[in-house]
Amino acid sequence: MTRRTVVGSTAAVGVAAVVTTGTPTAAVAAAADPSPATFLPADPLLHLLRRATFGPSPSSIAEIRKLGAAAWLERQLNPSKIDDRVADGLVARLPLARLSTAEIRARVAAGSLKQYSWDPMWQLGFAAVARSIWSERQLFEVMADFWSNHLNVTCPHGDVWDSRIDYDTMIRRYALGKFSDLLKASARHPAMLTYLDNRYSSKAAPNENYGRELLELHTVGREGYTEADVKDAARLLTGLTVDTKTGAFRYDGAQHATGAVRVLSFRHANATAAGGEAAAVALLDHLATHPLTARRIVTKLCVRFVSDTPPDSLVTALVKVYLDNRTAIVPVLRALFTSAEFAASIGAKCRTPLEDLAATVRTLGYGPATGGTKFLESLYWMARDAGQAPLGWAPPNGYPDVAAAWASPSGLLVRWNFHLNIAAGWWPDTLVKPANLATGMVGALPATYGALIERTAVRLAGIAPTAKQIEALADFYGKTPASPLKANDPAAGWMYPYLMGMILNAPSFALR
């Protein structure tokens, strides 16, 4: 944290309070909370962008206004048709973030990579930042993040040093496919088998860790199973392991516990060791299509895209879509984003720290550095300092996605600091931005301070500030809204980033 970061953020705190409520700092505590929806424009296109992406960017706003909501959504639901050369080029700068388990082990054997090295996992985290900000396949990236969180394998994590990159590749393969396929691929992936200890489970000593999380976190939920279900699931999953020589998935029939099992309404004779893998796959298919799983998955999608407490009418309707389409996710997303409940949910979600970071760069329209990866590393550390390093949640339940989990004064201050740092170009200092920030954001310099403030707010937050907010922001510069603005005024030069930062600190930007 630099001195000017502290000074700038501290000076802006009082103004930010006014931007938030329209009242002086001393009166904030007594002010009645306005509806969150009033902080955002009632524009359905911007609403869709805020929810289905990591934040609107100038180019995505132009695109959705040209295509319309329906065509834009269909394009995003077919990501292979979208040219993503910028994000692909950034990931290409992180070669370790694309390696398979076999390739990582080959590099270890050749001596170019140390055994147990975390470097590939760090690069995967940096790649996640790059994709969230600069990918054109935004809905795909949101869903890849959603599933990585739902089927969490912490990254970096020492035990999955060789398999976590390949696990990410698997998640991305099924991110817009069927949940049943994703669940089966996860259950037989070395990273998941290692992370939740199933690779060490045997018929002599079944390990219940993966069996429990499979039921509680990945499928039916805490209220849907009993301890007897966990024990039988653990027995049925024995034999799903990892080859110690290759690091690849292997089914070991010699370690499979045979004998009849019952998990919820699933029953299987499980008579032979040779048939153990097929029996486990049958259980996974049963769980993926279970009504409780349907409700759990759909509810989590609604929490991600609609509200922290989604309406039961929408959840019930989407459960039917999920089951009718045999766990396919695209029909569920299409129905969700075109629902009346979604349309009515403006202001009902808050951004997480990672989203706030990505949305900051996206709304500014800054491009990636022309070379190197230090800027990606800097953005990653910013997200980590705010509490949400990409893929980095330690427990198996994934990062929380409700506002209460992220509400804290210290967390807010971290966000305010990176708003200003990024906007000003202090850190990272290599992002591609306009030579003149003021004219780069609003075009020709307006005649008054009030006009500059209003145009900047509309450009960055999509909504004009109130008269009181404009007055407060002008007062930050010792001016009134009607004060004439000169090209050599600090407010249009070295002090302009403070205006950008204060607008990004407002509730309109904190909302998803």
C-alpha positions as CSV (number, residue, x, y, z in Angstrom):
1,M,0.0,0.0,0.0
2,T,1.5,3.3,-1.1
3,R,1.3,6.5,0.8
4,R,-0.9,8.1,-1.9
5,T,-3.2,5.1,-1.7
6,V,-3.8,5.7,2.0
7,V,-4.1,9.5,1.5
8,G,-6.5,9.2,-1.4
9,S,-8.7,6.6,0.2
10,T,-8.9,8.4,3.5
11,A,-9.7,11.7,1.9
12,A,-12.5,10.1,-0.1
13,V,-14.2,8.3,2.8
14,G,-16.4,11.2,3.7
15,V,-17.3,11.8,0.1
16,A,-18.0,8.2,-0.4
17,A,-20.5,8.2,2.4
18,V,-22.3,11.0,0.7
19,V,-22.2,9.2,-2.6
20,T,-23.7,6.2,-0.8
21,T,-26.6,7.9,0.9
22,G,-26.8,11.6,-0.2
23,T,-26.2,12.6,3.5
24,P,-23.1,13.9,5.4
25,T,-21.0,11.3,7.1
26,A,-22.3,12.1,10.6
27,A,-25.8,11.4,9.5
28,V,-25.1,8.1,7.7
29,A,-26.0,5.9,10.7
30,A,-29.3,7.6,11.1
31,A,-30.3,7.6,7.4
32,A,-33.0,5.3,6.2
33,D,-31.6,2.7,3.8
34,P,-32.9,3.3,0.3
35,S,-33.9,0.3,-1.9
36,P,-30.7,-1.2,-3.5
37,A,-32.5,-1.1,-6.9
38,T,-32.5,2.7,-6.8
39,F,-28.7,2.6,-7.0
40,L,-28.9,1.0,-10.5
41,P,-30.4,1.9,-13.8
42,A,-33.6,0.1,-14.6
43,D,-32.1,-1.1,-17.9
44,P,-32.7,-4.8,-18.6
45,L,-29.7,-5.1,-20.8
46,L,-27.3,-3.7,-18.2
47,H,-29.0,-5.9,-15.6
48,L,-28.2,-9.0,-17.8
49,L,-24.6,-7.9,-18.2
50,R,-24.1,-7.3,-14.5
51,R,-25.3,-10.8,-13.7
52,A,-24.1,-13.0,-16.7
53,T,-20.6,-11.5,-16.8
54,F,-17.9,-10.4,-14.4
55,G,-19.1,-6.8,-15.1
56,P,-20.1,-4.7,-18.0
57,S,-17.4,-3.3,-20.2
58,P,-17.7,-0.6,-22.9
59,S,-17.4,-3.3,-25.6
60,S,-20.0,-5.6,-24.0
61,I,-22.4,-2.8,-23.6
62,A,-22.1,-1.8,-27.2
63,E,-22.5,-5.5,-28.2
64,I,-25.6,-6.2,-26.2
65,R,-27.2,-2.9,-27.4
66,K,-26.5,-4.0,-31.0
67,L,-27.7,-7.6,-30.6
68,G,-30.4,-7.3,-28.0
69,A,-30.8,-9.5,-24.9
70,A,-31.9,-12.7,-26.6
71,A,-29.3,-12.8,-29.3
72,W,-26.5,-11.8,-26.9
73,L,-27.5,-14.6,-24.5
74,E,-27.6,-17.2,-27.2
75,R,-24.2,-16.1,-28.3
76,Q,-22.8,-16.5,-24.8
77,L,-24.4,-19.9,-24.5
78,N,-22.4,-21.0,-27.5
79,P,-18.9,-19.9,-26.4
80,S,-17.0,-22.0,-29.0
81,K,-18.4,-19.6,-31.7
82,I,-16.9,-16.6,-29.9
83,D,-13.4,-15.4,-30.9
84,D,-11.5,-15.1,-27.6
85,R,-8.0,-14.3,-28.9
86,V,-7.2,-11.7,-26.2
87,A,-7.8,-14.1,-23.3
88,D,-6.2,-17.0,-25.1
89,G,-3.2,-14.9,-25.7
90,L,-2.9,-14.0,-22.1
91,V,-3.3,-17.7,-21.0
92,A,-0.6,-18.5,-23.5
93,R,1.8,-16.4,-21.4
94,L,1.2,-18.8,-18.6
95,P,2.3,-22.1,-20.1
96,L,2.1,-24.1,-16.9
97,A,-1.6,-23.3,-16.5
98,R,-2.5,-25.5,-19.5
99,L,-0.5,-28.7,-18.7
100,S,-2.1,-32.1,-18.2
101,T,-1.0,-34.3,-15.3
102,A,1.2,-36.4,-17.6
103,E,2.8,-33.2,-19.0
104,I,3.6,-31.9,-15.5
105,R,5.1,-35.2,-14.5
106,A,7.1,-35.4,-17.7
107,R,8.6,-32.0,-16.9
108,V,9.5,-33.2,-13.5
109,A,11.2,-36.2,-15.0
110,A,13.1,-34.0,-17.4
111,G,14.2,-31.7,-14.6
112,S,12.6,-28.5,-15.9
113,L,10.0,-28.5,-13.0
114,K,10.5,-29.5,-9.4
115,Q,8.4,-32.2,-8.0
116,Y,5.5,-30.9,-5.8
117,S,6.0,-27.4,-7.4
118,W,3.2,-25.0,-6.9
119,D,4.1,-22.9,-10.0
120,P,1.5,-24.5,-12.3
121,M,-1.2,-23.9,-9.7
122,W,-0.1,-20.2,-9.2
123,Q,-0.3,-19.8,-13.0
124,L,-3.8,-21.3,-13.0
125,G,-4.9,-18.7,-10.5
126,F,-3.4,-15.9,-12.6
127,A,-5.1,-17.3,-15.7
128,A,-8.4,-17.2,-13.9
129,V,-8.0,-13.5,-13.3
130,A,-7.1,-13.0,-16.9
131,R,-10.1,-14.8,-18.2
132,S,-12.6,-13.2,-15.8
133,I,-11.5,-9.7,-17.0
134,W,-10.6,-10.1,-20.7
135,S,-12.5,-13.1,-22.0
136,E,-15.2,-12.5,-24.5
137,R,-16.8,-15.8,-23.3
138,Q,-18.0,-14.2,-20.1
139,L,-21.0,-16.4,-19.3
140,F,-18.8,-19.5,-19.9
141,E,-16.2,-18.1,-17.5
142,V,-18.8,-17.3,-14.9
143,M,-20.1,-20.9,-15.1
144,A,-16.5,-22.3,-15.0
145,D,-16.0,-20.3,-11.8
146,F,-19.4,-21.5,-10.5
147,W,-18.7,-25.2,-11.0
148,S,-15.1,-24.8,-9.7
149,N,-16.6,-23.5,-6.5
150,H,-19.4,-26.1,-6.3
151,L,-17.0,-29.0,-6.8
152,N,-14.2,-27.2,-5.0
153,V,-10.6,-28.5,-5.0
154,T,-8.5,-25.8,-3.4
155,C,-5.8,-24.3,-5.6
156,P,-3.0,-24.1,-4.7
157,H,-3.0,-27.2,-2.5
158,G,0.0,-29.4,-2.0
159,D,-1.6,-32.8,-2.6
160,V,-2.9,-31.9,-6.0
161,W,0.3,-30.3,-7.4
162,D,0.3,-32.5,-10.5
163,S,-3.5,-32.8,-11.1
164,R,-5.2,-29.5,-10.3
165,I,-4.5,-27.9,-13.7
166,D,-6.0,-30.9,-15.5
167,Y,-9.0,-30.7,-13.1
168,D,-9.6,-27.1,-14.3
169,T,-9.5,-28.4,-17.9
170,M,-12.2,-31.0,-17.0
171,I,-14.4,-28.4,-15.3
172,R,-14.2,-26.1,-18.4
173,R,-15.0,-29.1,-20.7
174,Y,-18.4,-29.6,-18.9
175,A,-19.2,-26.0,-17.7
176,L,-22.1,-25.6,-20.1
177,G,-22.9,-29.3,-20.5
178,K,-24.8,-31.8,-18.3
179,F,-24.2,-31.9,-14.6
180,S,-24.4,-35.7,-14.6
181,D,-21.4,-35.7,-16.9
182,L,-19.5,-33.2,-14.8
183,L,-20.2,-35.1,-11.6
184,K,-19.0,-38.4,-13.0
185,A,-15.8,-36.7,-14.4
186,S,-15.1,-35.0,-11.1
187,A,-15.6,-38.3,-9.2
188,R,-13.0,-40.0,-11.3
189,H,-10.5,-37.2,-11.4
190,P,-7.3,-37.6,-9.6
191,A,-7.5,-34.1,-8.1
192,M,-10.9,-34.8,-6.4
193,L,-10.0,-38.3,-5.4
194,T,-6.9,-36.9,-3.8
195,Y,-8.4,-33.8,-2.2
196,L,-11.2,-35.7,-0.5
197,D,-9.1,-38.8,0.2
198,N,-10.9,-41.4,-1.9
199,R,-7.7,-42.5,-3.5
200,Y,-6.7,-43.9,0.0
201,S,-10.1,-45.6,0.6
202,S,-10.1,-49.4,0.6
203,K,-12.4,-52.3,1.3
204,A,-10.6,-52.8,4.6
205,A,-10.9,-49.2,5.7
206,P,-13.4,-47.2,3.6
207,N,-12.8,-43.5,3.9
208,E,-16.0,-41.5,4.2
209,N,-14.7,-38.1,3.3
210,Y,-15.6,-38.0,-0.4
211,G,-18.8,-40.0,0.1
212,R,-20.0,-37.5,2.6
213,E,-19.1,-34.4,0.5
214,L,-20.6,-36.0,-2.6
215,L,-23.9,-36.2,-0.8
216,E,-23.8,-33.0,1.3
217,L,-22.1,-30.6,-1.0
218,H,-22.1,-31.9,-4.5
219,T,-25.6,-33.4,-4.8
220,V,-28.6,-33.8,-2.5
221,G,-27.6,-31.5,0.4
222,R,-27.3,-31.8,4.2
223,E,-30.9,-32.6,4.8
224,G,-31.1,-35.3,2.1
225,Y,-29.0,-38.1,3.5
226,T,-28.3,-40.2,6.6
227,E,-25.1,-41.6,8.1
228,A,-26.0,-45.0,6.7
229,D,-26.1,-43.4,3.2
230,V,-22.6,-42.0,3.8
231,K,-21.3,-45.4,4.8
232,D,-22.7,-47.2,1.9
233,A,-21.6,-44.5,-0.6
234,A,-18.1,-44.7,0.8
235,R,-18.1,-48.5,0.4
236,L,-19.4,-48.3,-3.2
237,L,-16.7,-45.7,-4.1
238,T,-13.8,-47.8,-2.9
239,G,-11.5,-48.8,-5.8
240,L,-11.8,-45.3,-7.4
241,T,-8.2,-44.3,-6.9
242,V,-5.1,-42.8,-8.5
243,D,-2.2,-44.6,-10.1
244,T,0.9,-43.7,-8.1
245,K,3.2,-44.1,-11.0
246,T,1.3,-42.0,-13.6
247,G,-0.9,-39.8,-11.4
248,A,-3.9,-40.8,-13.6
249,F,-7.3,-42.2,-12.5
250,R,-7.3,-46.0,-12.0
251,Y,-10.0,-48.4,-10.8
252,D,-8.6,-51.0,-8.5
253,G,-11.0,-53.8,-8.1
254,A,-8.9,-55.5,-5.5
255,Q,-9.7,-52.6,-3.1
256,H,-13.4,-52.4,-3.9
257,A,-15.8,-53.4,-1.1
258,T,-18.5,-55.7,-2.5
259,G,-21.9,-56.3,-1.1
260,A,-25.4,-54.8,-1.5
261,V,-25.6,-51.0,-0.9
262,R,-28.5,-48.6,-0.4
263,V,-28.0,-44.8,-0.8
264,L,-31.2,-42.8,-0.5
265,S,-33.5,-44.6,-3.0
266,F,-30.6,-46.1,-4.9
267,R,-30.0,-49.8,-4.5
268,H,-27.4,-52.0,-6.1
269,A,-26.3,-55.6,-5.5
270,N,-22.6,-54.6,-6.0
271,A,-21.9,-58.3,-6.3
272,T,-18.5,-58.3,-7.9
273,A,-15.3,-56.3,-7.7
274,A,-15.1,-56.1,-11.5
275,G,-18.4,-54.3,-11.6
276,G,-17.6,-51.9,-8.8
277,E,-16.8,-48.9,-11.1
278,A,-20.0,-49.3,-13.1
279,A,-22.0,-49.5,-9.8
280,A,-20.3,-46.3,-8.6
281,V,-21.1,-44.5,-11.9
282,A,-24.7,-45.7,-11.6
283,L,-24.9,-44.1,-8.1
284,L,-23.5,-40.8,-9.5
285,D,-26.1,-40.8,-12.3
286,H,-28.8,-41.4,-9.8
287,L,-27.6,-38.6,-7.6
288,A,-27.3,-36.1,-10.4
289,T,-30.9,-36.7,-11.4
290,H,-32.3,-36.8,-7.9
291,P,-35.0,-34.2,-7.2
292,L,-33.1,-33.0,-4.1
293,T,-30.0,-32.5,-6.3
294,A,-32.0,-30.6,-8.9
295,R,-33.3,-28.3,-6.2
296,R,-29.8,-27.8,-4.7
297,I,-28.1,-27.0,-8.1
298,V,-31.0,-24.8,-9.2
299,T,-31.0,-22.9,-5.9
300,K,-27.3,-22.2,-6.1
301,L,-27.7,-21.0,-9.7
302,C,-30.5,-18.7,-8.5
303,V,-28.4,-17.4,-5.6
304,R,-25.6,-16.7,-8.1
305,F,-27.7,-15.0,-10.7
306,V,-30.9,-13.7,-9.0
307,S,-30.8,-13.1,-5.2
308,D,-29.4,-14.3,-1.9
309,T,-32.9,-15.6,-1.1
310,P,-34.3,-16.6,-4.5
311,P,-38.1,-16.9,-5.0
312,D,-39.4,-20.4,-4.6
313,S,-41.6,-19.9,-7.7
314,L,-38.4,-19.6,-9.8
315,V,-36.6,-22.5,-8.1
316,T,-39.5,-24.8,-8.6
317,A,-39.9,-23.9,-12.3
318,L,-36.2,-24.4,-12.9
319,V,-36.1,-27.7,-11.1
320,K,-38.6,-29.0,-13.7
321,V,-36.4,-27.6,-16.6
322,Y,-33.3,-29.3,-15.0
323,L,-35.0,-32.7,-14.7
324,D,-36.8,-32.5,-18.0
325,N,-33.5,-31.9,-19.8
326,R,-31.6,-34.6,-17.9
327,T,-29.4,-32.2,-16.0
328,A,-28.4,-30.1,-19.0
329,I,-27.5,-26.6,-17.7
330,V,-28.0,-24.5,-20.8
331,P,-31.8,-24.9,-20.8
332,V,-31.8,-24.0,-17.1
333,L,-29.7,-20.8,-17.7
334,R,-31.9,-19.8,-20.7
335,A,-35.1,-20.2,-18.6
336,L,-33.5,-18.4,-15.6
337,F,-32.3,-15.3,-17.6
338,T,-35.6,-14.9,-19.4
339,S,-37.7,-15.3,-16.3
340,A,-39.9,-12.6,-14.7
341,E,-38.1,-13.2,-11.4
342,F,-34.7,-12.5,-12.9
343,A,-36.0,-9.3,-14.5
344,A,-37.4,-8.1,-11.1
345,S,-34.1,-8.8,-9.2
346,I,-32.3,-5.6,-10.0
347,G,-30.2,-4.6,-6.9
348,A,-30.7,-8.0,-5.2
349,K,-27.1,-9.2,-5.4
350,C,-23.8,-7.8,-4.3
351,R,-20.5,-8.4,-5.9
352,T,-17.9,-10.6,-4.3
353,P,-14.3,-9.3,-4.0
354,L,-13.1,-11.1,-7.1
355,E,-16.1,-9.8,-9.1
356,D,-15.5,-6.3,-7.8
357,L,-11.9,-6.5,-9.0
358,A,-12.7,-7.9,-12.4
359,A,-15.6,-5.4,-12.8
360,T,-13.3,-2.5,-12.0
361,V,-10.9,-3.3,-14.9
362,R,-13.8,-4.1,-17.2
363,T,-15.8,-1.0,-16.6
364,L,-12.7,1.2,-17.0
365,G,-12.1,-0.6,-20.3
366,Y,-8.3,-1.0,-19.6
367,G,-6.4,-3.5,-21.7
368,P,-3.9,-6.0,-20.5
369,A,-0.2,-5.2,-20.5
370,T,1.4,-5.8,-23.8
371,G,3.8,-8.3,-22.4
372,G,4.7,-10.3,-19.3
373,T,2.5,-11.6,-16.5
374,K,3.4,-9.3,-13.5
375,F,0.1,-7.4,-14.0
376,L,-1.9,-10.6,-13.7
377,E,0.0,-11.6,-10.6
378,S,-0.7,-8.1,-9.1
379,L,-4.4,-8.5,-9.8
380,Y,-4.4,-11.9,-8.2
381,W,-2.7,-10.6,-5.0
382,M,-5.3,-7.8,-4.9
383,A,-8.1,-10.4,-5.0
384,R,-6.3,-12.5,-2.3
385,D,-5.9,-9.4,-0.1
386,A,-9.7,-8.8,-0.5
387,G,-10.3,-12.4,0.7
388,Q,-11.1,-14.1,-2.6
389,A,-8.0,-15.5,-4.4
390,P,-9.4,-17.3,-7.5
391,L,-9.9,-21.0,-6.8
392,G,-8.3,-20.5,-3.3
393,W,-11.1,-21.3,-0.8
394,A,-9.7,-23.9,1.6
395,P,-12.7,-25.9,2.8
396,P,-14.5,-28.2,0.3
397,N,-17.7,-26.1,0.3
398,G,-16.5,-23.3,-1.9
399,Y,-16.6,-19.5,-1.5
400,P,-19.9,-18.1,-0.1
401,D,-22.0,-16.1,-2.6
402,V,-24.2,-14.0,-0.3
403,A,-23.7,-10.4,0.7
404,A,-23.4,-11.1,4.5
405,A,-20.3,-13.2,4.0
406,W,-18.4,-10.3,2.5
407,A,-19.7,-7.4,4.6
408,S,-16.9,-5.8,6.6
409,P,-15.3,-2.4,7.0
410,S,-11.8,-3.8,6.3
411,G,-13.0,-5.6,3.2
412,L,-14.6,-2.4,2.0
413,L,-11.4,-0.4,2.5
414,V,-9.4,-3.0,0.5
415,R,-11.8,-2.6,-2.4
416,W,-11.7,1.2,-2.2
417,N,-7.9,1.0,-2.3
418,F,-7.8,-1.2,-5.4
419,H,-10.4,0.9,-7.2
420,L,-8.1,3.9,-6.9
421,N,-4.9,2.0,-7.6
422,I,-6.3,0.5,-10.8
423,A,-8.1,3.6,-12.0
424,A,-5.0,5.7,-11.6
425,G,-2.7,3.1,-13.0
426,W,-0.5,3.0,-9.9
427,W,-0.8,-0.8,-9.4
428,P,-0.7,-2.6,-11.8
429,D,1.1,0.1,-13.7
430,T,1.3,-1.6,-17.1
431,L,-2.4,-1.9,-18.0
432,V,-3.2,-0.2,-21.3
433,K,-5.3,2.9,-20.5
434,P,-6.0,6.3,-22.2
435,A,-3.1,8.8,-22.1
436,N,-5.5,11.3,-20.7
437,L,-7.9,9.6,-18.3
438,A,-10.6,12.3,-18.3
439,T,-11.0,12.6,-22.0
440,G,-10.5,8.9,-22.4
441,M,-13.5,8.3,-20.1
442,V,-15.9,11.1,-21.1
443,G,-14.7,12.4,-24.5
444,A,-14.3,16.1,-24.9
445,L,-13.9,17.9,-21.6
446,P,-17.2,19.4,-20.4
447,A,-17.6,23.0,-19.4
448,T,-18.4,22.5,-15.6
449,Y,-17.4,20.3,-12.7
450,G,-20.9,19.0,-12.4
451,A,-21.0,17.9,-16.0
452,L,-17.6,16.1,-15.6
453,I,-18.9,14.3,-12.5
454,E,-22.2,13.3,-14.1
455,R,-20.6,12.0,-17.3
456,T,-17.9,10.1,-15.4
457,A,-20.6,8.4,-13.2
458,V,-22.7,7.4,-16.2
459,R,-19.6,6.1,-18.0
460,L,-18.4,4.0,-15.0
461,A,-21.6,3.1,-13.1
462,G,-24.3,3.4,-15.8
463,I,-26.4,5.8,-13.7
464,A,-26.4,9.6,-13.1
465,P,-25.7,10.7,-9.6
466,T,-28.2,12.8,-7.7
467,A,-27.8,16.5,-7.3
468,K,-26.6,16.1,-3.7
469,Q,-24.1,13.5,-4.8
470,I,-22.8,15.8,-7.5
471,E,-22.5,18.6,-5.1
472,A,-20.6,16.5,-2.6
473,L,-18.2,15.3,-5.3
474,A,-17.6,18.8,-6.5
475,D,-17.0,19.9,-2.9
476,F,-14.1,17.3,-2.8
477,Y,-12.3,19.6,-5.3
478,G,-13.4,22.8,-3.4
479,K,-15.8,23.6,-6.2
480,T,-19.6,23.7,-6.9
481,P,-21.3,21.8,-9.8
482,A,-21.5,25.1,-11.7
483,S,-17.8,25.9,-11.4
484,P,-16.2,26.2,-14.8
485,L,-13.8,23.4,-15.6
486,K,-10.5,24.3,-17.3
487,A,-8.3,21.8,-19.2
488,N,-5.4,22.5,-16.8
489,D,-7.5,22.0,-13.6
490,P,-6.2,19.1,-11.4
491,A,-9.7,17.6,-11.4
492,A,-9.2,16.9,-15.2
493,G,-5.6,15.8,-14.7
494,W,-3.7,14.3,-11.8
495,M,-6.7,14.4,-9.4
496,Y,-9.2,12.9,-11.9
497,P,-8.5,9.3,-10.7
498,Y,-9.9,10.3,-7.3
499,L,-13.2,11.1,-8.9
500,M,-13.1,7.7,-10.7
501,G,-12.3,6.0,-7.4
502,M,-15.1,7.6,-5.5
503,I,-17.6,6.7,-8.1
504,L,-16.4,3.1,-8.1
505,N,-16.7,3.2,-4.3
506,A,-20.4,3.9,-4.5
507,P,-23.2,1.3,-3.9
508,S,-24.1,1.3,-7.6
509,F,-20.8,-0.4,-8.4
510,A,-20.9,-2.8,-5.4
511,L,-24.1,-4.4,-6.7
512,R,-24.0,-7.3,-9.1
